[in-house]
Amino acid sequence: MKTRTFNIVIGLVTFAFWVAPVGAQSTYELPRLPDGKPDLQGVWDFRTLTPLERPEDLADVAFLSDEATAQLESEAAARTEELNAPSDIRTEPLPVGGDVGAYNNFWVDQGARVVDDKRTSLITDPLNGRMPALQPGVKTDILSLGEDLSGTRPVRVRAAGIGTDSYEDRGLAERCILGFNSGPPIVPVGYNQNIQLFQTSSFVVIFNEMVHDARIIPLDGRDHLPETVRQWMGDSRGYWEGDTLVVETTNFTEKTASFNSSVATSVGNGTTLHLTERFRRTSDDTLLYEFTINDSTTFTRPFTAALPMKRGEAVFEYACHEGNYGLFNMLAGARAEEQ
């Protein structure tokens, strides 16, 4: 979602007039498993037009009006239709020895709707809808999807790189290690934006469509792994607070970021990150997902985002073959060019 799209909407409702609590209480009767716990199972789709951060020029505008929402979603549909027009389909032969291009719009899915309560950002705390300031000396790593920019290893961004000397110069998603929207935490971006939840009385499994990563989360109160054991997706432990599933994750590797706000940006590293996620059914077709980033080494305060996921239809295969084969060809091509 680009800032300019939000700039042209009209009829905005400002934060001063109304703030609705995310996932307000209702009379919804939760489906339950035999052990009495809420049934969170199924496929959940987290696409949305709502950006992670509120555009700066919207200041204290926290919610869109119905008219503004309709206009925003209509413009998104028009852009999608234009990009999918038959005239944009390549018919000429691909160039020899040149840039053959990458994904076309067929593969990209940014969603068609804003979140249910029409917030202008997924971030709910701080109230300005923006990520908090960084600690002194902490810088955001910013790379590009269009060209390799200088940087250092480890490359903690998800889908951009700093060179072709080694596979270690490429982003984590390019290397098929982590999906660029699967987190944790889960942040909408790109495509394959589904998860599937499986549940027993002792475990919950969060299965990501992107790269098919799966987190198997114990619910039996066991301790986290020793601090010396670090994992790409951290070490998760779950428990219930009433009807809300809470998942706390630590022990991330220093090769991952404290937070990735996009596929080409990262900040901090995972060694000091404490991530808290909350999952709660609010209707038959809605699973409210909230996450809180707590890393005092990177950020001056914690921050929280809320993302209502909608009932999905299926999880499709994502084998990441473009990374498995493309990375080899990329590095081999660089060696050939050097020769």
C-alpha positions in Angstrom: 0.0 0.0 0.0 1.6 3.3 -1.1 1.2 6.5 0.9 -0.2 8.3 -2.2 -3.2 6.1 -2.2 -4.2 7.2 1.3 -3.5 10.8 0.4 -6.4 11.1 -2.0 -9.1 9.5 0.1 -11.8 11.7 1.5 -14.2 11.7 4.4 -11.6 10.5 7.0 -12.6 10.0 10.6 -10.0 11.4 12.9 -8.6 9.7 16.0 -10.0 12.5 18.2 -13.6 11.5 17.4 -13.6 7.8 18.0 -11.3 4.9 18.9 -12.8 1.4 18.8 -11.0 -1.3 20.8 -9.5 -3.9 18.5 -11.5 -7.1 18.6 -14.2 -5.6 20.8 -16.3 -8.1 22.9 -19.3 -9.6 21.3 -21.9 -12.4 21.9 -20.1 -14.7 19.4 -20.3 -18.3 20.6 -16.8 -19.9 20.1 -16.5 -23.3 18.6 -14.6 -25.5 21.0 -12.5 -28.7 21.0 -13.3 -31.6 23.4 -10.9 -30.2 26.0 -13.0 -27.0 26.1 -10.4 -24.8 24.4 -11.4 -22.6 21.5 -11.1 -24.2 18.1 -8.7 -22.0 16.1 -8.0 -24.6 13.4 -8.3 -23.9 9.7 -6.8 -21.9 6.9 -6.5 -18.1 7.6 -5.9 -15.5 5.0 -4.0 -12.3 6.1 -4.0 -10.2 2.9 -5.0 -6.6 3.5 -4.7 -3.1 1.9 -4.1 -1.6 5.3 -0.4 -0.8 5.7 1.7 -1.7 8.8 2.4 1.9 9.6 0.1 4.9 9.3 1.3 7.2 6.5 3.0 10.2 8.1 0.9 12.8 6.5 -2.3 11.3 8.0 -1.0 12.3 11.5 -3.8 11.6 14.0 -6.3 10.2 11.4 -6.8 6.7 12.8 -9.9 5.5 10.9 -11.3 5.7 7.4 -14.9 6.6 6.8 -17.1 4.2 4.8 -16.9 6.5 1.7 -13.1 6.6 1.9 -12.9 2.9 2.4 -15.1 2.3 -0.7 -12.9 4.6 -2.8 -9.7 3.1 -1.6 -10.8 -0.5 -2.4 -12.3 0.6 -5.7 -9.0 2.1 -6.8 -7.1 -1.0 -5.7 -9.5 -3.2 -7.8 -9.0 -0.8 -10.8 -5.2 -1.1 -10.5 -5.4 -4.9 -10.3 -7.6 -5.0 -13.4 -5.3 -2.7 -15.3 -2.2 -4.7 -14.4 -3.9 -7.9 -15.5 -4.9 -6.5 -18.8 -4.0 -8.8 -21.8 -2.0 -6.0 -23.4 0.5 -6.3 -20.5 1.3 -10.0 -21.2 4.8 -10.5 -22.8 4.6 -11.9 -26.3 8.1 -11.1 -27.6 11.1 -13.5 -27.1 13.1 -13.0 -23.9 16.3 -11.0 -24.3 19.5 -13.1 -24.6 22.1 -12.3 -22.0 20.0 -9.6 -20.5 17.4 -9.0 -17.8 14.6 -11.5 -18.3 12.5 -9.9 -15.6 10.9 -11.5 -12.6 7.4 -11.9 -11.2 4.6 -10.3 -13.1 1.4 -9.2 -11.5 -0.1 -12.7 -11.7 2.0 -13.7 -8.8 1.5 -10.6 -6.6 -1.5 -10.2 -4.2 -1.7 -7.2 -2.0 -5.3 -7.8 -0.9 -8.5 -6.1 -1.9 -9.9 -4.9 1.5 -8.8 -2.8 4.4 -9.2 -4.3 7.9 -12.6 -4.6 9.4 -12.5 -1.5 11.6 -11.0 0.6 8.8 -7.8 1.5 10.8 -5.2 3.4 8.8 -2.4 1.2 10.1 -2.0 -2.3 11.5 0.0 -0.9 14.4 -2.3 -0.1 17.3 0.3 0.9 19.9 1.8 3.6 19.8 -1.5 5.4 19.1 0.2 7.3 16.2 0.3 4.0 14.3 4.0 4.3 13.7 6.9 2.1 14.8 8.7 3.6 17.8 12.1 5.4 17.6 15.2 3.3 17.4 17.7 3.3 20.2 20.8 5.6 19.7 23.2 4.0 17.3 20.7 1.5 15.8 20.2 1.9 12.1 17.7 0.5 9.6 19.3 -1.7 6.9 17.7 -0.7 3.6 18.4 -2.7 0.5 16.7 -2.7 -2.9 14.7 -5.2 -5.0 16.0 -3.5 -8.1 19.7 -3.6 -7.5 22.3 -4.8 -5.0 23.4 -2.2 -2.6 26.5 -2.3 -0.4 26.0 -3.9 3.0 27.5 -6.4 5.5 26.8 -10.0 6.4 24.7 -11.4 7.8 22.0 -10.1 5.4 18.9 -9.9 7.6 16.5 -8.5 5.0 14.1 -11.0 3.5 14.3 -10.5 -0.3 17.2 -8.4 -1.4 21.0 -8.8 -1.4 24.3 -7.1 -1.3 26.2 -8.9 -4.0 27.0 -12.3 -5.7 30.3 -13.3 -4.1 28.5 -15.9 -2.0 25.0 -17.3 -1.1 25.5 -15.4 2.2 25.2 -12.2 0.3 21.6 -12.9 -0.5 18.4 -12.3 1.5 16.8 -15.0 3.6 13.8 -15.5 1.4 16.0 -15.6 -1.7 17.8 -18.5 -0.1 14.5 -20.2 0.8 15.3 -20.1 4.5 12.4 -17.9 5.7 9.3 -16.7 3.8 9.2 -12.9 3.6 5.7 -12.7 5.1 5.8 -15.7 7.5 7.8 -14.1 10.3 7.4 -14.5 13.1 5.7 -12.1 13.5 3.4 -12.5 10.5 3.2 -9.3 8.4 1.2 -9.1 5.1 3.4 -8.7 2.0 3.6 -10.1 -1.5 1.7 -13.3 -2.0 1.0 -16.8 -0.5 -0.5 -15.0 2.5 -2.1 -17.9 4.3 -1.5 -19.9 7.4 -3.1 -23.1 8.6 -3.5 -23.9 12.3 -3.6 -27.4 13.7 -4.4 -27.9 17.4 -4.4 -30.5 20.1 -4.6 -30.1 23.9 -0.8 -30.3 24.0 0.4 -28.5 20.9 -0.5 -25.9 18.3 1.0 -25.9 14.8 1.3 -22.7 12.8 1.9 -23.8 9.2 2.9 -21.0 6.8 2.0 -21.2 3.1 5.1 -19.2 2.3 8.1 -21.7 2.1 5.9 -24.1 4.2 7.6 -23.3 7.5 5.9 -24.8 10.5 6.1 -23.8 14.1 5.2 -26.7 16.5 4.4 -24.9 19.8 4.1 -26.8 23.1 1.3 -25.9 25.4 2.5 -27.9 28.4 4.4 -25.3 30.3 7.9 -26.5 29.5 10.8 -24.1 29.7 12.3 -22.4 26.6 15.5 -23.8 25.1 18.8 -22.8 26.7 20.0 -19.3 25.5 22.8 -21.0 23.6 20.3 -22.7 21.3 19.2 -20.3 18.6 16.8 -20.9 15.7 15.7 -19.1 12.6 12.1 -18.9 13.8 12.9 -18.7 17.4 11.7 -21.0 20.2 7.9 -20.7 20.8 5.9 -21.6 23.9 2.1 -21.3 24.1 -0.5 -21.0 26.8 -4.1 -19.9 27.1 -5.4 -16.6 28.7 -9.1 -17.3 28.8 -10.1 -17.8 25.1 -6.9 -16.2 23.7 -4.0 -18.3 22.7 -0.7 -16.5 23.7 2.6 -17.5 22.1 5.9 -16.2 23.4 9.0 -16.6 21.3 12.6 -16.1 22.2 16.0 -17.6 21.1 16.1 -16.1 17.6 19.4 -16.3 15.8 21.5 -13.2 15.3 21.2 -13.9 11.6 17.6 -12.7 11.7 16.4 -9.2 12.3 14.6 -7.9 15.4 11.9 -6.8 12.9 11.4 -6.7 9.1 8.9 -4.0 8.2 9.2 -4.9 4.5 11.0 -7.4 2.3 14.0 -5.1 1.8 14.4 -3.5 5.2 15.5 -4.8 8.6 16.4 -3.4 12.0 18.4 -5.0 14.9 19.0 -8.7 15.3 17.0 -11.4 16.8 19.2 -12.2 19.8 17.4 -9.7 22.1 13.9 -10.0 20.6 11.0 -11.2 22.8 7.9 -11.7 20.6 4.4 -12.1 22.0 1.6 -13.2 19.6 -2.1 -13.6 20.4 -4.7 -15.5 18.5 -8.5 -15.2 19.2 -11.6 -16.1 17.2 -14.0 -13.2 16.9 -16.4 -14.7 14.4 -16.8 -17.8 12.3 -14.7 -16.2 9.5 -12.3 -14.0 11.5 -9.2 -14.9 13.6 -7.7 -11.8 15.3 -3.9 -12.0 15.3 -1.9 -9.5 17.4 1.8 -9.3 18.0 4.0 -7.3 20.3 7.7 -6.6 19.5 9.7 -6.1 22.7 13.4 -5.5 22.1 14.8 -2.7 24.3 18.2 -3.1 22.5 16.6 -2.0 19.2 13.5 0.1 20.0 12.9 2.7 22.6 9.6 1.0 23.6 7.6 -2.0 22.6 5.0 -1.8 19.9 1.9 -3.8 18.9 0.0 -4.5 15.7 -3.4 -6.2 15.1 -4.3 -8.1 12.0 -7.7 -9.7 11.5 -7.3 -12.9 9.4 -10.2 -14.1 7.3 -11.3 -17.7 6.7 -9.3 -19.0 3.8 -9.9 -21.8 1.3 -6.7 -23.8 0.9 -2.9 -23.7 1.4 -1.1 -24.1 -1.9 2.3 -25.6 -2.6 5.2 -23.1 -2.3 8.4 -25.0 -3.1 10.7 -22.0 -3.5 12.3 -23.5 -6.6 13.2 -20.0 -7.9 15.6 -19.7 -5.0 16.8 -23.3 -5.1 17.8 -23.1 -8.7 18.0 -19.3 -9.3 20.6 -18.8 -6.6 22.9 -21.3 -8.1 22.5 -19.7 -11.5 23.0 -16.2 -10.1 26.3 -17.1 -8.5 27.5 -19.2 -11.5 26.6 -16.3 -13.8 28.6 -13.9 -11.7 31.7 -16.2 -11.8 31.3 -16.5 -15.6 31.1 -12.7 -15.9 34.3 -12.4 -13.9 36.1 -14.7 -16.2 
